[in-house]
């Protein structure tokens, strides 16, 4: 196995956050927010077109699932690519892919759900790629002491993307129709222009490639100092490594894949069917359901804020386990209380808000935590595998309600209501497995700088495999007496 390059630049770790770091963070946050605005938009579009297009439950399910299926491919491919050609280039490419594909949906002929599904497939490729590259890009530019909370901040605005979708569906769709909504999906392309002209490549990644001069320039750019004054730690450019090296980090892979699957299955099952289910239970129009979903998404945003903060104070491992555990409890309550009336409204709606606070909040711990479970030279690839393979949940979650309701039938309230109990109980069981994955397999990473983090990760490498040496040494030198 290749020796690890130094991962920490002491001047970055010792400096307070500055304007350029905040600008990068904001670009990543807005990119992720608009990315998921594009991704979640189909939930509102489907609630509008299902009846006039005469869609069956199966056709509706395919529209909801298509982007989830392709995001698995996007996560794996673009995660691998970001470790090969750099975080910055892949960031820009993925933003352009999902934004252009979403805007192109406005040209789909009426009733042509197949073409709409194909464009959704392309959207998923970009969405799956961006989410596994923007977190590592930010983490490798900020101080170690703030890596957890700032990594969590990157995904903090995802609920804002869904809130934007709710607001657009509630107030713009009645005037501009669903085609006007999808044209808004072109907005993220602006973020790629900012990154193209304002952001440098990750200095950590550059150092891993042996591109010391460019690494100096990158640190000099972000800290506003002369590149010649940048302190470059001792390092050894690693040998070229293959995808198989990921499997040396078995505990990281098990945790990443299991916790990712357990989070994404209930998350996407609820978020993609949410507007339809809430509209059915509250007996309102699609625009009315979109307004009601605003409260659900605000709860998710508040959950993410709390979870991101706790991950830096209490620790990633216990925060993630607690949030997934509480999500499990409220998913069960939502299933059992679906027909109750509470506070003068549907119990399903009230309990869904509580469940979403914890389930959605878990994302601000999970995504940056998966990235921290892999060394620098394979951070994006490892995150891509965790998010991508776990992304099978994006397919299974929405499909659960399709299969229970009857794939060949029209979208009917009676069938959808009957599916809530078994579907949400399944969501709860899977979420419970997610909580256990934190307790059984996760490695606590709070407060570790990049070098300490890699040393801790290397403890899980089997003794039969030469471990990466400490900074400035090779594995052979480390083994010498």
VMD Tcl script that draws the C-alpha trace (Angstrom):
set ca {
  {0.00 0.00 0.00}
  {1.21 3.50 -0.77}
  {2.63 5.72 1.88}
  {0.42 8.60 2.84}
  {1.27 12.14 2.01}
  {1.01 14.80 4.67}
  {-2.54 16.01 4.88}
  {-2.43 19.04 7.16}
  {-1.14 22.51 6.39}
  {-0.34 24.02 9.81}
  {-1.09 27.58 8.70}
  {-4.64 26.61 7.68}
  {-5.22 24.84 11.00}
  {-3.84 27.81 12.96}
  {-5.77 30.54 11.12}
  {-9.32 31.76 11.81}
  {-11.89 31.49 9.05}
  {-11.49 34.23 6.49}
  {-13.52 35.70 3.64}
  {-12.29 33.24 1.00}
  {-12.99 30.20 3.15}
  {-16.46 31.54 3.87}
  {-16.98 32.20 0.16}
  {-16.03 28.62 -0.69}
  {-18.30 27.33 2.06}
  {-21.17 29.49 0.80}
  {-20.65 28.29 -2.77}
  {-20.73 24.66 -1.62}
  {-23.82 25.29 0.53}
  {-25.70 27.04 -2.28}
  {-24.61 24.40 -4.78}
  {-25.92 21.62 -2.55}
  {-29.12 23.52 -1.78}
  {-29.91 24.12 -5.46}
  {-28.77 20.60 -6.32}
  {-31.46 19.16 -4.08}
  {-33.98 21.74 -5.23}
  {-33.49 20.21 -8.68}
  {-33.59 16.67 -7.27}
  {-36.70 17.11 -5.09}
  {-38.59 19.16 -7.67}
  {-39.96 15.98 -9.25}
  {-42.01 15.29 -6.11}
  {-43.99 18.48 -6.73}
  {-44.09 18.03 -10.50}
  {-45.53 14.52 -10.09}
  {-48.25 15.78 -7.74}
  {-49.27 18.21 -10.51}
  {-49.04 15.98 -13.61}
  {-50.13 12.57 -12.25}
  {-53.84 13.11 -12.86}
  {-53.81 15.05 -16.18}
  {-51.21 12.67 -17.65}
  {-53.12 9.62 -16.38}
  {-50.04 8.16 -14.70}
  {-50.20 4.81 -12.95}
  {-48.55 4.24 -9.58}
  {-45.79 2.32 -11.36}
  {-45.10 5.11 -13.86}
  {-45.09 7.69 -11.07}
  {-42.72 5.51 -9.08}
  {-40.32 5.21 -12.02}
  {-40.21 8.99 -12.35}
  {-39.42 9.30 -8.65}
  {-36.84 6.50 -8.68}
  {-34.96 7.30 -11.92}
  {-32.68 10.01 -10.48}
  {-32.03 7.93 -7.38}
  {-30.85 5.03 -9.52}
  {-28.45 7.14 -11.57}
  {-27.12 8.98 -8.51}
  {-25.54 5.67 -7.46}
  {-23.56 5.65 -10.70}
  {-22.77 9.36 -10.30}
  {-21.49 8.92 -6.76}
  {-19.20 6.03 -7.65}
  {-17.85 7.50 -10.89}
  {-17.42 11.14 -9.87}
  {-16.08 10.18 -6.45}
  {-13.38 8.14 -8.19}
  {-12.78 10.89 -10.74}
  {-12.38 13.61 -8.09}
  {-9.49 11.66 -6.55}
  {-7.89 11.43 -9.99}
  {-8.34 14.86 -11.60}
  {-9.21 17.06 -8.62}
  {-12.20 18.21 -6.56}
  {-12.70 21.55 -8.30}
  {-13.16 20.25 -11.87}
  {-15.62 17.59 -10.78}
  {-17.55 20.12 -8.68}
  {-18.10 22.30 -11.76}
  {-18.95 19.39 -14.06}
  {-21.58 17.87 -11.78}
  {-23.31 21.22 -11.19}
  {-23.63 21.79 -14.93}
  {-24.95 18.26 -15.54}
  {-27.86 18.36 -13.12}
  {-28.82 22.01 -13.74}
  {-28.93 21.75 -17.55}
  {-30.83 18.44 -17.41}
  {-33.43 19.92 -15.05}
  {-33.95 22.96 -17.27}
  {-34.33 20.70 -20.31}
  {-37.35 19.04 -18.68}
  {-39.36 22.14 -19.63}
  {-39.25 21.00 -23.29}
  {-40.73 17.52 -22.65}
  {-43.93 16.97 -24.70}
  {-47.17 16.66 -22.74}
  {-47.69 13.12 -21.48}
  {-44.18 11.92 -22.42}
  {-43.25 10.51 -19.04}
  {-40.48 8.33 -20.56}
  {-38.44 11.34 -21.76}
  {-39.08 13.05 -18.44}
  {-37.70 9.98 -16.67}
  {-34.60 9.90 -18.87}
  {-33.81 13.52 -18.07}
  {-34.31 12.72 -14.40}
  {-31.75 9.94 -14.85}
  {-29.21 12.54 -16.06}
  {-30.09 14.82 -13.14}
  {-29.24 11.98 -10.77}
  {-25.77 11.54 -12.28}
  {-24.85 15.11 -11.38}
  {-26.56 15.07 -8.00}
  {-24.78 11.89 -6.95}
  {-21.44 13.34 -8.01}
  {-21.62 16.76 -6.39}
  {-22.62 15.54 -2.96}
  {-19.48 13.38 -2.64}
  {-17.02 16.02 -3.84}
  {-18.14 19.31 -2.28}
  {-17.72 18.11 1.31}
  {-14.09 16.95 0.82}
  {-13.30 20.19 -1.04}
  {-14.45 22.28 1.93}
  {-12.92 20.00 4.56}
  {-9.49 20.25 2.93}
  {-9.55 24.05 3.01}
  {-10.64 24.68 6.63}
  {-9.05 24.25 10.10}
  {-9.28 20.79 11.65}
  {-11.07 22.18 14.71}
  {-13.97 23.33 12.50}
  {-14.02 20.47 10.01}
  {-17.04 18.72 11.51}
  {-19.34 21.71 11.84}
  {-18.31 23.21 8.48}
  {-18.57 19.85 6.71}
  {-22.05 19.60 8.18}
  {-22.80 23.15 7.05}
  {-22.26 22.11 3.41}
  {-25.35 19.91 3.60}
  {-27.16 22.21 6.02}
  {-29.02 24.00 3.24}
  {-30.42 20.86 1.61}
  {-33.79 21.42 3.37}
  {-33.71 24.96 1.96}
  {-33.67 23.36 -1.48}
  {-36.83 21.48 -0.61}
  {-38.33 24.59 1.00}
  {-37.58 26.49 -2.21}
  {-39.32 23.69 -4.09}
  {-42.34 23.91 -1.77}
  {-42.57 27.69 -2.14}
  {-42.19 27.49 -5.91}
  {-44.84 24.78 -6.22}
  {-47.21 26.66 -3.91}
  {-46.91 30.15 -5.36}
  {-45.34 29.93 -8.83}
  {-46.78 26.71 -10.25}
  {-50.40 28.01 -10.33}
  {-49.19 30.85 -12.60}
  {-46.25 29.40 -14.54}
  {-47.07 25.69 -14.43}
  {-44.67 22.85 -13.77}
  {-42.54 23.82 -16.78}
  {-41.83 27.18 -15.20}
  {-40.70 25.35 -12.06}
  {-38.13 23.19 -13.82}
  {-36.67 26.20 -15.65}
  {-35.60 27.45 -12.22}
  {-33.36 24.39 -12.14}
  {-30.88 26.24 -14.36}
  {-29.92 28.53 -11.46}
  {-27.15 26.28 -10.04}
  {-25.08 26.77 -13.20}
  {-24.09 30.18 -11.80}
  {-22.32 28.43 -8.90}
  {-20.03 26.59 -11.31}
  {-18.95 29.93 -12.78}
  {-17.98 31.21 -9.33}
  {-15.92 28.10 -8.60}
  {-14.32 28.27 -12.06}
  {-13.02 31.80 -11.62}
  {-12.70 32.27 -7.85}
  {-11.73 28.96 -6.18}
  {-8.42 27.10 -6.28}
  {-7.93 23.33 -6.20}
  {-7.69 21.58 -2.81}
  {-4.12 22.01 -1.48}
  {-4.32 18.64 0.24}
  {-5.19 16.90 -3.02}
  {-2.45 18.81 -4.88}
  {0.16 17.76 -2.33}
  {-0.98 14.15 -2.70}
  {-0.21 14.49 -6.42}
  {3.27 15.87 -5.70}
  {2.27 19.26 -7.15}
  {3.95 21.26 -4.39}
  {4.11 24.61 -6.19}
  {0.37 24.56 -6.92}
  {-0.36 23.45 -3.34}
  {1.59 26.48 -2.07}
  {-0.37 28.74 -4.40}
  {-3.67 27.26 -3.21}
  {-2.83 27.80 0.47}
  {-1.48 31.26 -0.33}
  {-4.74 32.07 -2.12}
  {-7.04 30.98 0.69}
  {-4.95 32.60 3.46}
  {-3.99 35.70 1.49}
  {-0.24 35.22 1.93}
  {2.78 34.92 -0.35}
  {2.96 31.30 -1.63}
  {6.70 31.29 -0.86}
  {5.80 31.75 2.83}
  {3.53 28.73 2.95}
  {4.82 26.01 5.26}
  {4.62 22.74 3.36}
  {4.74 19.74 5.73}
  {7.05 16.83 5.03}
  {5.36 14.50 2.65}
  {5.91 11.57 0.37}
  {3.92 11.47 -2.83}
  {2.01 8.17 -2.71}
  {2.24 5.46 -5.31}
  {-0.66 5.22 -7.69}
  {-3.37 3.28 -5.92}
  {-6.29 1.31 -7.27}
  {-9.91 1.18 -6.26}
  {-9.23 -2.07 -4.40}
  {-7.26 -0.23 -1.73}
  {-10.57 0.99 -0.33}
  {-11.28 -2.54 0.86}
  {-8.33 -2.35 3.26}
  {-10.50 0.09 5.22}
  {-13.21 -2.47 5.89}
  {-14.65 -0.87 9.01}
  {-14.97 2.47 7.22}
  {-16.69 0.82 4.26}
  {-19.12 -1.16 6.41}
  {-20.05 1.91 8.42}
  {-20.35 4.17 5.39}
  {-22.46 1.81 3.29}
  {-24.70 0.59 6.12}
  {-25.38 4.03 7.63}
  {-25.86 5.53 4.16}
  {-28.38 2.89 3.12}
  {-30.23 3.15 6.44}
  {-30.51 6.93 6.07}
  {-31.31 7.18 2.39}
  {-34.03 4.51 2.23}
  {-36.51 6.22 4.59}
  {-35.31 9.71 3.61}
  {-36.03 9.37 -0.10}
  {-39.11 7.25 0.44}
  {-40.64 10.09 2.43}
  {-39.31 13.10 0.56}
  {-40.40 11.89 -2.88}
  {-43.84 10.69 -1.81}
  {-44.28 13.35 0.89}
  {-46.26 15.96 -1.06}
  {-48.66 13.31 -2.38}
  {-49.15 11.66 1.04}
  {-49.59 14.96 2.91}
  {-52.01 16.21 0.27}
  {-54.01 12.98 0.60}
  {-54.10 12.98 4.42}
  {-54.93 16.69 4.65}
  {-57.33 16.62 1.66}
  {-55.74 19.59 -0.12}
  {-54.62 20.48 -3.64}
  {-51.00 20.01 -4.80}
  {-50.38 23.70 -4.10}
  {-51.85 23.29 -0.61}
  {-49.69 20.22 0.02}
  {-46.61 22.18 -1.06}
  {-47.42 24.85 1.53}
  {-47.79 22.20 4.24}
  {-44.45 20.66 3.29}
  {-42.74 23.95 4.15}
  {-43.16 23.19 7.88}
  {-41.76 19.68 7.38}
  {-38.69 21.03 5.61}
  {-38.14 23.79 8.18}
  {-38.09 21.08 10.85}
  {-35.42 19.27 8.84}
  {-33.33 22.45 8.59}
  {-33.50 22.99 12.35}
  {-32.54 19.35 12.87}
  {-29.48 19.78 10.66}
  {-28.38 22.90 12.52}
  {-28.59 21.12 15.87}
  {-26.92 17.93 14.63}
  {-24.03 19.84 12.99}
  {-23.41 21.72 16.22}
  {-23.59 18.62 18.41}
  {-21.22 16.73 16.11}
  {-18.48 19.21 17.01}
  {-19.24 19.30 20.76}
  {-20.64 15.87 21.67}
  {-18.95 14.01 18.81}
  {-20.00 12.57 15.47}
  {-20.58 9.01 16.65}
  {-23.03 9.62 19.49}
  {-24.83 12.46 17.68}
  {-25.43 10.28 14.63}
  {-26.60 7.32 16.72}
  {-28.95 9.51 18.79}
  {-30.56 11.23 15.79}
  {-31.11 7.97 13.90}
  {-32.46 6.36 17.06}
  {-34.97 9.16 17.65}
  {-35.93 9.11 13.97}
  {-36.75 5.42 14.44}
  {-39.07 6.19 17.35}
  {-41.00 8.89 15.52}
  {-41.28 6.87 12.30}
  {-43.05 4.17 14.35}
  {-45.28 6.82 15.95}
  {-46.09 8.26 12.51}
  {-47.11 4.82 11.24}
  {-49.27 3.97 14.24}
  {-50.79 7.45 14.58}
  {-51.51 8.03 10.90}
  {-55.29 8.15 11.38}
  {-55.34 10.14 14.63}
  {-56.32 13.76 14.96}
  {-53.83 15.84 16.93}
  {-53.87 19.56 17.66}
  {-56.84 19.90 15.33}
  {-54.99 18.41 12.37}
  {-53.82 15.07 10.99}
  {-51.64 13.09 13.40}
  {-49.73 11.79 10.40}
  {-48.68 15.33 9.51}
  {-47.69 16.29 13.06}
  {-45.68 13.12 13.71}
  {-44.06 13.35 10.26}
  {-42.67 16.78 11.20}
  {-41.12 15.32 14.37}
  {-39.67 12.31 12.52}
  {-38.24 14.53 9.81}
  {-36.45 16.74 12.37}
  {-34.26 13.79 13.36}
  {-34.08 11.90 10.05}
  {-33.18 14.93 7.96}
  {-30.94 16.24 10.74}
  {-28.88 13.05 10.52}
  {-27.58 14.09 7.11}
  {-25.48 16.95 8.52}
  {-23.58 14.37 10.59}
  {-23.47 11.54 8.06}
  {-22.06 13.08 4.86}
  {-19.01 14.81 6.37}
  {-18.51 11.82 8.69}
  {-18.32 9.38 5.77}
  {-15.65 11.59 4.19}
  {-13.64 11.54 7.44}
  {-13.57 7.73 7.38}
  {-11.20 7.60 4.40}
  {-7.65 8.91 3.86}
  {-7.03 11.90 1.59}
  {-5.92 9.92 -1.47}
  {-9.27 8.10 -1.58}
  {-11.57 10.47 0.33}
  {-13.90 11.30 -2.56}
  {-13.88 7.72 -3.84}
  {-14.67 6.35 -0.37}
  {-17.44 8.88 0.16}
  {-18.74 7.99 -3.30}
  {-18.88 4.29 -2.47}
  {-20.65 4.96 0.84}
  {-23.16 7.35 -0.68}
  {-23.48 5.45 -3.95}
  {-23.94 1.88 -2.70}
  {-26.07 3.17 0.16}
  {-28.03 4.97 -2.54}
  {-29.81 1.69 -3.28}
  {-32.07 3.05 -0.56}
  {-33.11 5.83 -2.98}
  {-34.61 3.15 -5.17}
  {-36.03 0.87 -2.51}
  {-37.54 3.64 -0.35}
  {-39.84 5.15 -2.98}
  {-40.49 1.69 -4.48}
  {-41.88 0.39 -1.18}
  {-45.00 2.52 -1.49}
  {-45.30 1.71 -5.20}
  {-45.25 -2.04 -4.60}
  {-47.66 -1.91 -1.67}
  {-50.09 0.40 -3.46}
  {-50.06 -1.56 -6.72}
  {-47.75 -0.57 -9.57}
  {-50.26 -0.99 -12.38}
  {-53.06 1.06 -10.85}
  {-53.77 4.76 -10.97}
  {-52.48 6.86 -8.10}
  {-55.36 6.45 -5.63}
  {-55.69 7.90 -2.11}
  {-57.11 4.67 -0.68}
  {-54.16 2.58 -1.80}
  {-51.63 5.18 -0.68}
  {-53.21 5.45 2.78}
  {-53.15 1.66 3.24}
  {-49.45 1.60 2.38}
  {-48.41 4.07 5.10}
  {-48.41 1.58 8.01}
  {-46.19 -1.16 6.49}
  {-43.99 1.33 4.65}
  {-43.24 3.53 7.66}
  {-42.65 0.53 9.91}
  {-40.09 -0.72 7.38}
  {-38.52 2.76 7.35}
  {-38.25 2.58 11.14}
  {-36.54 -0.82 11.13}
  {-33.98 0.37 8.59}
  {-33.34 3.60 10.54}
  {-32.70 1.52 13.66}
  {-30.01 -0.41 11.78}
  {-28.48 2.96 10.93}
  {-28.28 3.90 14.60}
  {-26.55 0.59 15.35}
  {-24.02 1.17 12.55}
  {-22.74 4.27 14.38}
  {-22.32 2.35 17.63}
  {-20.72 -0.76 16.11}
  {-18.51 0.47 13.27}
  {-17.95 4.25 13.35}
  {-14.59 5.76 14.39}
  {-14.81 8.99 16.39}
  {-13.00 11.74 14.48}
  {-13.86 14.86 16.48}
  {-10.92 17.23 16.96}
  {-8.39 15.26 14.87}
  {-6.30 17.12 12.31}
  {-5.80 15.44 8.93}
  {-2.57 13.68 9.95}
  {-4.06 12.35 13.21}
  {-7.15 11.30 11.29}
  {-5.17 9.26 8.77}
  {-3.14 7.63 11.54}
  {-6.35 6.56 13.30}
  {-7.85 5.24 10.07}
  {-4.72 3.20 9.35}
  {-5.26 1.29 12.60}
  {-8.01 -0.70 10.87}
  {-5.75 -1.82 7.99}
  {-5.12 -5.60 8.34}
  {-1.70 -6.57 9.71}
  {-1.01 -8.57 6.52}
  {-1.12 -5.32 4.54}
  {1.76 -2.83 4.85}
  {0.36 0.28 6.50}
  {1.04 3.76 5.21}
  {3.98 5.24 7.05}
  {3.94 8.44 9.06}
  {4.65 11.74 7.34}
  {7.93 11.77 5.49}
  {8.53 8.02 5.75}
  {7.73 5.00 3.69}
  {6.09 1.83 4.95}
  {9.46 0.06 4.71}
  {11.17 2.73 6.84}
  {8.42 2.49 9.45}
  {8.96 -1.26 9.74}
  {12.71 -0.88 10.21}
  {14.03 -1.30 13.79}
}
mol new
graphics top color blue
foreach p $ca { graphics top sphere $p radius 0.5 }
foreach p [lrange $ca 0 end-1] q [lrange $ca 1 end] { graphics top cylinder $p $q radius 0.2 }
display resetview
